[in-house]
Amino acid sequence: MPYKSEHIKLPAHLDKRRRLTKDQVAAIKLLKEEGYSYRQLAAMFGCSKWSIQNIIHPQIHKAAKKRSTAYWTEKKREYRKRKQALYKSGQLYEKTNKRKRTGKN
């Protein structure tokens, strides 16, 4: 049986999967040209040094890592458990004005 929190979208401040906006990416490129280090930029934008390096020098289409189904199942399970814990602790709320989902398109 799925968790009640399954269909609730995580707010940006609780989502550990860090996303940078287009403005932030542009700022990173500009600041790097001004002489800031990868480590300084990572601290300023709250992401990893590798993320900054990847923005400045993007990787050329590297073959995707093949991972087993068991690996992805475990990752999904961890994500769902974290969301459920946030929901139970009161940090994640269900929107009440949204229509209920139906099987019809």
N, C-alpha and C positions, 0 to 999 in steps of 0.2 A: 504494500500500500504506500503510495507516495506521501511525502511530507506535505503539510499544509503550506509550508514556505516555498514549495517547489516552483510556483508560478509568480512569486514576488521578485521583482527586480531589485538587486542590491543598489543602494545609493553609492555615489562615487567615493564618498569618504570612508565607506566600510568595505569597498571592493578592493582586495589586495592586488588584483590584476591592474597594474598602473597603466594609464593611458595618458599620452601627451597630446595636447591640442595642436593644431597647425600653427597657431601663434607661438606656442612654446617651442616648437621645433625650429621655427624661423629665428626666435630669440637665441636658441642654443647655437645655431650656425653663426649668428652675428657675434655672440660673445666669444666663440671659439676663435674667430678671426681677430678679435681684440686681444687675444692672448691668454684667456682663461684655460686652465687645465681640465682634463676630463673629470678628475676627482672633484674639483671645485664646482663644475657644472652639475655633476651628479648630486652633490649635496644641496645645491640651490634648487633643483627641480624635484628632489625626492625620488630619484630612480637610481638604477645601477650605472656604474662606470661603463659597462658593456653596452647599455642602451644608448648612452651618449656617443660612444665610438661607432655604433651601428648607424646613428643618425648622420654623423660627420662623414664616415666612410662605409656606405651600405655594402652588405655582402652581395657578391654576384651569385645568382641562383644556385645555391648549394642544395644538393639532394636532401630531401626531408629524411629525418631519422625514422626508421621503421620501428615502431613500438608495438608490443603485443597487446591484444585485446585486454588481457588481465591488467596491464599497466594503466590503460585508459579507464577501465572500470574502477580501479582503485582511486585514481585522480578524481573521477566524478563523485565517488563515495565520500572522499575527503571534503570536496566542495559542498556537497549537500549537507553533510554533518555540520560544517561551519555555519552555513546559512540557517540550519535548524537551531543551532545554539544561539545565534544572534536573534532569531525570532522568539525563542523562549525567554531570552534575557530582556526582551522589550526594546532592543535596538533596531529591529526591523519590523515594519508595520505592513499589514495587508490593506490595500486600497479597498474601501467599502463601496465607492460609487461606480465601480467597474461592473459591467454586465457579466453574468456568469458565462463561462465557456460552454459551448455546445459542440456536438460532433459534426454539425452541419457547417459548410463553408459559405 
